[in-house]
Amino acid sequence: METNKHSLPVTTPTIIVGGLLLTSLLLIGLLNGEWLGSNGGENSAVTVTPVAMEHDRPAGLGSIKPASVNAISPNVNLADSLSGTSHGVRLVSRGDELLVTSALKDLFDYHLSALGELPLPVIRQNIEHNLQQQLSGVALQQAQEILHNYLDYKSALSDFEHQYQQQAGWNKTRQIQFMSERQQALIALQNRLLGAQVADVFFAFDRTLDDNTLAKARILNSELSEAGKQQALVNLQAELPVEMQLQQRRDQQQTQLLQIDQTTVSDNEKFQQRADVVGEAAAQRLAHLDQQRAQWQQRLDTFRLAVEQLQQSNLAADDYQAAYQSLLEQHFAAHEQLRAQALLRSGQS
């Protein structure tokens, strides 16, 4: 996930929440034999009071304090899309100072994923609430400052994306040069806004994958023979840490599963295609999920039709509201009603 933070006024600049990694976009283009423009990665930065960094922790230090269990309790202001979920992040302090890890960014990004459902000030309150549950004193102040800087970074990404746009007609060499320049500019932005130490911790994984992707692009654009390119790619892949190789494999599986979902094949064919990608046990779970989604869609469609009929009944406001509530309770359990109403309003399923 990625994150944002800060004490913004009610009217705030655009916040970029998702932002694709340079890796995702460029690598997909390479694998498909295409050379496409990138919307670029997602990263944040700003200088803060010096804090203990994940990679600075000395071995055997006994003063590291994990957050209590209630630190990950649900937040009453969670968006419907996050209902029933938890970020699962436990923040840690060393002495009076915050120990900065990538988990802090995960916490930010968890809440920021609801941007669009909830306004930014509410999301920021939710993040602040989680920070206050887990931290106090200097460590809390440091986390709040990082949050502020992270949100500044997210705001700055909007201008950054407009500034770094690939032009049509560039050859492969120019495209690789552009992607390299863009990556360096993004790192500079992250370091400037979050501070180099915090940015290194937050974006180490992304940066390593981006470096790997650019190296692949250079190999594919080189004058090596096809056999030489394949061997160079194998060697490059072997240099990646194991956890990054596993992440790449999961990303590729996810892409394949999405492509399968977009095809119009029989249920048996879909099961076999999924099983080829993730195995029969996972394919069975996905088939069960398909059934649940279809049942939910049917219930939602029935409810939508009933509401449309109710709207044509010309009932007085109080009577309409009572009838609407009765329909809602008839079709959905209490824990499903917020989601159903939100989807009905948005016209989604």
VOGU-3710 file (C-alpha; in Angstrom, 3 decimals, decimal comma):
1> metnkhslpv> 0,000/0,000/0,000  1,017/3,796/-0,081  0,242/6,647/2,276  -0,572/10,373/2,922  -0,741/12,718/5,828  -1,096/16,217/7,048  -2,882/19,179/8,521  -4,515/20,460/5,380  -7,215/23,119/5,226  -10,680/22,005/4,257
11> ttptiivggl> -10,018/22,949/0,645  -7,054/20,843/-0,359  -5,173/20,197/-3,574  -5,665/16,953/-5,442  -4,299/13,921/-3,615  -2,900/11,036/-5,653  -3,726/7,831/-3,809  -2,936/4,931/-6,073  -0,278/5,855/-8,555  1,186/2,861/-10,378
21> lltsllligl> 4,763/1,874/-9,793  7,105/2,584/-12,650  7,765/-1,157/-12,430  4,164/-2,165/-13,079  3,603/-0,003/-16,105  6,930/-0,335/-17,842  7,305/-4,055/-17,172  3,829/-4,793/-18,533  4,777/-2,846/-21,647  8,015/-4,773/-21,997
31> lngewlgsng> 6,354/-8,144/-21,578  3,776/-7,229/-24,189  6,387/-5,864/-26,556  4,954/-2,380/-26,108  6,560/0,893/-25,086  4,012/2,992/-23,316  3,989/6,205/-21,365  3,932/5,843/-17,569  1,684/7,406/-14,980  4,511/6,790/-12,638
41> gensavtvtp> 5,080/5,561/-9,186  3,732/6,674/-5,893  6,031/7,973/-3,223  6,259/10,620/-0,520  8,769/12,632/1,507  9,513/15,604/3,868  12,090/16,343/6,513  11,122/15,586/10,091  12,697/15,626/13,503  15,324/12,854/13,458
51> vamehdrpag> 13,696/9,562/14,417  14,910/6,005/14,790  14,869/4,240/11,430  14,097/0,603/10,762  17,564/-0,051/9,403  19,233/1,747/12,333  17,947/-0,601/15,032  20,869/-2,152/16,918  20,717/-5,860/17,710  19,569/-6,833/21,162
61> lgsikpasvn> 18,058/-3,457/22,027  15,644/-4,046/24,870  13,740/-0,764/24,912  11,661/-1,299/21,780  7,973/-1,085/22,690  5,283/-2,596/20,429  1,798/-1,141/20,349  -0,895/-2,678/22,508  -3,524/-5,030/21,053  -6,256/-2,390/21,085
71> aispnvnlad> -4,092/-0,246/18,837  -5,656/-1,914/15,802  -9,249/-1,690/16,969  -11,811/-0,663/14,326  -12,377/3,017/13,681  -15,969/4,253/13,828  -15,395/6,506/10,784  -14,207/3,771/8,417  -15,528/3,875/4,857  -17,992/1,188/3,774
81> slsgtshgvr> -15,335/-0,385/1,542  -13,131/-0,958/4,602  -15,896/-2,337/6,777  -14,845/-5,565/8,486  -11,159/-4,999/7,714  -8,174/-3,847/9,753  -4,842/-2,364/8,764  -3,123/-4,703/11,246  -0,229/-2,275/11,750  1,537/-2,152/15,109
91> lvsrgdellv> 3,688/0,924/15,499  6,831/0,738/17,585  8,812/3,269/19,605  12,354/3,066/20,948  12,664/5,030/24,114  10,729/8,216/23,427  11,209/8,119/19,654  9,266/6,533/16,838  10,871/3,603/15,056  10,001/4,314/11,431
101> tsalkdlfdy> 9,154/1,284/9,299  7,273/0,796/6,052  4,309/-0,350/8,167  3,636/3,302/9,021  3,138/3,999/5,322  0,871/0,954/5,090  -1,333/2,431/7,818  -1,548/5,738/5,961  -2,351/4,034/2,643  -4,984/1,787/4,209
111> hlsalgelpl> -7,038/4,810/5,198  -6,222/6,834/2,079  -7,622/4,043/-0,101  -11,054/5,328/1,000  -10,499/8,750/-0,571  -13,584/9,379/-2,670  -15,852/7,653/-0,186  -14,731/9,914/2,656  -13,379/13,483/2,511  -9,688/13,953/3,226
121> pvirqniehn> -10,207/15,713/6,602  -12,177/12,695/7,876  -9,531/10,278/6,608  -6,853/12,339/8,300  -8,834/12,193/11,553  -9,004/8,407/11,258  -5,242/8,178/10,797  -4,639/10,562/13,707  -6,948/8,421/15,847  -4,912/5,303/15,050
131> lqqqlsgval> -1,659/7,105/15,795  -2,981/8,312/19,146  -4,103/4,785/20,031  -0,596/3,449/19,596  1,792/6,288/20,362  2,273/9,151/22,791  4,663/12,008/23,501  7,564/12,577/21,133  6,862/9,422/19,103  3,316/10,604/18,411
141> qqaqeilhny> 4,518/14,046/17,349  7,039/12,469/14,974  4,395/10,226/13,414  2,047/13,188/12,982  4,784/15,188/11,274  5,503/12,299/8,904  1,778/12,083/8,174  1,695/15,806/7,390  4,681/15,440/5,064  3,265/12,360/3,396
151> ldyksalsdf> 0,050/14,171/2,541  2,091/17,065/1,158  3,890/14,545/-1,005  0,635/13,065/-2,235  -0,580/16,532/-3,182  2,678/17,270/-4,997  2,315/14,082/-7,056  -0,509/15,634/-9,058  1,772/18,351/-10,461  4,584/15,832/-10,835
161> ehqyqqqagw> 2,463/13,566/-13,045  1,594/16,491/-15,329  5,242/17,528/-15,547  6,563/14,072/-16,450  4,483/12,774/-19,326  5,910/10,627/-22,067  5,592/11,988/-25,586  4,308/10,078/-28,594  6,876/9,150/-31,199  9,824/8,577/-28,864
171> nktrqiqfms> 11,995/5,608/-29,735  12,848/2,962/-27,142  16,155/4,563/-26,169  14,491/7,927/-25,506  11,704/6,250/-23,565  14,209/4,485/-21,309  16,062/7,753/-20,785  12,795/9,460/-19,881  11,848/6,735/-17,393  15,260/7,003/-15,760
181> erqqalialq> 14,998/10,801/-15,496  11,488/10,483/-14,112  12,574/7,964/-11,496  15,397/10,215/-10,312  13,044/13,207/-10,138  10,546/11,167/-8,120  13,239/10,107/-5,661  14,308/13,746/-5,311  10,701/14,755/-4,603  10,347/12,031/-1,982
191> nrllgaqvad> 13,601/12,982/-0,285  12,722/16,668/-0,287  9,273/16,264/1,212  9,795/13,338/3,590  13,495/13,561/4,233  15,968/11,063/2,809  15,868/8,698/5,810  12,090/8,364/5,962  11,807/8,166/2,158  14,419/5,402/2,045
201> vffafdrtld> 12,381/3,336/4,490  8,997/4,069/2,899  10,037/3,463/-0,701  12,978/1,049/-0,566  10,919/-1,775/-2,060  9,500/0,376/-4,865  12,882/1,831/-5,746  14,544/-1,565/-5,974  11,812/-2,847/-8,291  12,024/0,300/-10,424
211> dntlakaril> 15,793/-0,119/-10,762  15,247/-3,732/-11,768  12,653/-2,753/-14,356  14,893/-0,135/-15,949  17,716/-2,663/-16,095  15,375/-5,080/-17,896  14,415/-2,385/-20,365  18,054/-1,647/-21,126  18,769/-5,333/-21,680  15,816/-5,733/-24,041
221> nselseagkq> 16,916/-2,629/-25,951  20,544/-3,739/-26,186  22,339/-5,291/-29,156  22,701/-8,647/-27,410  21,470/-11,742/-29,210  18,107/-13,151/-28,121  19,900/-15,882/-26,177  22,174/-13,281/-24,598  19,198/-11,139/-23,577  17,414/-14,091/-21,997
231> qalvnlqael> 20,507/-15,044/-19,998  21,022/-11,454/-18,875  17,388/-11,275/-17,741  17,766/-14,523/-15,792  20,890/-13,185/-14,094  19,181/-9,895/-13,283  16,151/-11,641/-11,791  18,412/-13,776/-9,604  19,886/-10,608/-8,082  16,517/-9,572/-6,643
241> pvemqlqqrr> 15,826/-10,429/-2,987  13,593/-13,489/-2,608  10,689/-11,483/-1,182  10,697/-9,234/-4,261  10,729/-12,212/-6,608  7,735/-13,612/-4,735  5,954/-10,256/-4,944  6,549/-10,096/-8,688  5,135/-13,601/-9,051  2,042/-12,627/-7,055
251> dqqqtqllqi> 1,600/-9,516/-9,211  1,846/-11,586/-12,385  -0,696/-14,073/-11,023  -3,051/-11,233/-10,148  -2,758/-9,835/-13,676  -3,479/-13,256/-15,160  -6,509/-13,743/-12,895  -7,903/-10,347/-13,892  -7,489/-11,239/-17,550  -9,311/-14,534/-16,988
261> dqttvsdnek> -12,183/-12,695/-15,275  -12,596/-10,473/-18,334  -13,028/-13,405/-20,725  -16,383/-14,950/-21,614  -15,785/-18,658/-21,031  -17,748/-21,369/-19,254  -17,419/-21,865/-15,512  -15,451/-25,076/-16,087  -13,031/-23,357/-18,454  -12,578/-20,466/-16,028
271> fqqradvvge> -11,863/-22,913/-13,198  -9,228/-24,725/-15,252  -7,542/-21,486/-16,337  -7,409/-20,268/-12,747  -6,117/-23,641/-11,549  -3,284/-23,408/-14,082  -2,271/-20,083/-12,503  -2,821/-20,543/-8,766  -3,672/-24,229/-8,238  -6,942/-26,082/-7,765
281> aaaqrlahld> -7,510/-25,161/-4,098  -7,263/-21,420/-4,814  -9,360/-21,825/-7,976  -12,050/-23,497/-5,885  -12,058/-20,584/-3,439  -12,339/-18,138/-6,326  -15,278/-20,104/-7,765  -16,995/-19,916/-4,378  -16,359/-16,179/-4,325  -17,935/-15,898/-7,783
291> qqraqwqqrl> -21,074/-17,559/-6,424  -21,190/-15,197/-3,454  -20,806/-12,182/-5,733  -23,549/-13,411/-8,047  -25,888/-13,939/-5,085  -25,077/-10,478/-3,759  -25,702/-8,932/-7,173  -29,057/-10,661/-7,417  -30,085/-9,408/-3,975  -28,952/-5,883/-4,785
301> dtfrlaveql> -30,807/-5,861/-8,108  -33,988/-7,064/-6,385  -33,645/-4,360/-3,754  -32,996/-1,685/-6,387  -36,128/-2,681/-8,277  -38,197/-2,590/-5,073  -36,886/0,888/-4,243  -37,696/2,141/-7,750  -41,250/0,880/-7,351  -41,472/2,506/-3,927
311> qqsnlaaddy> -40,324/5,837/-5,374  -43,312/5,780/-7,733  -45,814/5,251/-4,922  -46,132/8,968/-4,028  -45,994/8,254/-0,293  -45,553/11,062/2,222  -41,944/11,548/3,318  -42,315/9,826/6,696  -44,242/6,897/5,200  -41,693/6,557/2,403
321> qaayqslleq> -38,803/6,476/4,856  -40,521/3,835/6,967  -41,262/1,694/3,902  -37,697/2,125/2,624  -36,262/1,029/5,973  -38,539/-1,986/5,972  -37,308/-2,990/2,497  -33,712/-2,529/3,554  -34,135/-4,768/6,587  -36,032/-7,320/4,520
331> hfaaheqlra> -33,221/-7,700/1,969  -30,067/-7,153/4,010  -28,663/-8,004/7,423  -27,662/-5,102/9,667  -23,961/-5,352/8,804  -24,774/-5,277/5,051  -27,083/-2,284/4,978  -24,518/0,531/4,780  -22,758/-1,146/1,872  -26,031/-1,816/0,050
341> qallrsgqs> -27,184/1,799/0,406  -23,811/3,146/-0,731  -23,837/0,918/-3,819  -27,431/1,861/-4,590  -26,553/5,566/-4,454  -23,469/5,118/-6,643  -25,210/2,801/-9,106  -22,499/0,163/-8,558  -22,843/-3,518/-7,670
//
